[in-house]
Amino acid sequence: MTHKGFTLWFTGLSGSGKSTVANIIEKRLRDGGAKVEVLDGDIVRTNLSKGLGFSKEDRDTNIRRIGFVCNLLSRNGVVAISAAISPYKDVRDEIRAQAEHFVEVFADCDLDTLVARDVKGLYKKALSGEIKNFTGVSDPYEAPENAEVTVNSASESPEESAEKVWSALIERGLIQS
């Protein structure tokens, strides 16, 4: 199915569907015989980036580490899928510049929908001031200006979003249909 490694970089606010769509793509790629690794933001934070906080510097360090691992994997023929908020455009652009094959997916979703579906109550706590430095509420999120794919979990099913990503990968010659 794949003939080269590449980085598929999902970015978006917490709860926007990054991991859900990434997991659908991962399964399709694996079913087709590809070597795939998903670097989920929460999992990376508890292992590779343990001890980092949520300052801008720590967030940048965390995202750079994910980008470094993605580049190692992709240059060795693995499809590296990142599903991390990655709030800052300059760091995403830095990672893009280091990657041979990079596809950015913006998981867009309005704040009202995110708050409504937030099972952990994180947005409610952030909006009330209980949680400081929460991306998209009290900390900035810089949406991509030129993502290769934009999906929206408020108006699309996860399967519809995954199909948009899949089509973009085919169009770029990264996978075969």
GIZI-V866607 format. One record per residue. N is the residue number from 1. RES is the residue in one small letter. OMEGA is omega as a letter, one per 40 degrees, with the letter a starting at -180 (* if undefined). Layout:
BEGIN
N,RES,OMEGA + N,RES,OMEGA
END
This chain:
BEGIN
1,m,i + 2,t,i + 3,h,i + 4,k,i + 5,g,i + 6,f,i + 7,t,i + 8,l,a + 9,w,i + 10,f,i + 11,t,a + 12,g,a + 13,l,i + 14,s,i + 15,g,a + 16,s,i + 17,g,a + 18,k,a + 19,s,a + 20,t,a + 21,v,i + 22,a,a + 23,n,i + 24,i,i + 25,i,i + 26,e,a + 27,k,a + 28,r,i + 29,l,i + 30,r,i + 31,d,i + 32,g,i + 33,g,a + 34,a,i + 35,k,a + 36,v,i + 37,e,i + 38,v,i + 39,l,a + 40,d,a + 41,g,a + 42,d,a + 43,i,i + 44,v,a + 45,r,a + 46,t,a + 47,n,a + 48,l,a + 49,s,i + 50,k,i + 51,g,i + 52,l,i + 53,g,a + 54,f,i + 55,s,i + 56,k,a + 57,e,a + 58,d,i + 59,r,i + 60,d,i + 61,t,i + 62,n,a + 63,i,i + 64,r,i + 65,r,i + 66,i,i + 67,g,i + 68,f,i + 69,v,i + 70,c,i + 71,n,i + 72,l,a + 73,l,a + 74,s,i + 75,r,i + 76,n,i + 77,g,i + 78,v,i + 79,v,i + 80,a,a + 81,i,i + 82,s,i + 83,a,a + 84,a,a + 85,i,a + 86,s,a + 87,p,a + 88,y,a + 89,k,a + 90,d,i + 91,v,i + 92,r,i + 93,d,i + 94,e,i + 95,i,i + 96,r,a + 97,a,a + 98,q,a + 99,a,i + 100,e,i + 101,h,a + 102,f,i + 103,v,a + 104,e,i + 105,v,i + 106,f,i + 107,a,a + 108,d,i + 109,c,a + 110,d,a + 111,l,a + 112,d,i + 113,t,i + 114,l,i + 115,v,a + 116,a,a + 117,r,a + 118,d,a + 119,v,a + 120,k,a + 121,g,a + 122,l,i + 123,y,i + 124,k,i + 125,k,i + 126,a,a + 127,l,i + 128,s,i + 129,g,i + 130,e,i + 131,i,i + 132,k,i + 133,n,i + 134,f,a + 135,t,i + 136,g,i + 137,v,a + 138,s,i + 139,d,a + 140,p,i + 141,y,a + 142,e,a + 143,a,i + 144,p,i + 145,e,a + 146,n,i + 147,a,i + 148,e,a + 149,v,i + 150,t,i + 151,v,a + 152,n,a + 153,s,i + 154,a,a + 155,s,a + 156,e,i + 157,s,i + 158,p,a + 159,e,i + 160,e,i + 161,s,i + 162,a,i + 163,e,i + 164,k,i + 165,v,a + 166,w,i + 167,s,i + 168,a,i + 169,l,i + 170,i,a + 171,e,a + 172,r,i + 173,g,a + 174,l,i + 175,i,i + 176,q,a + 177,s,*
END
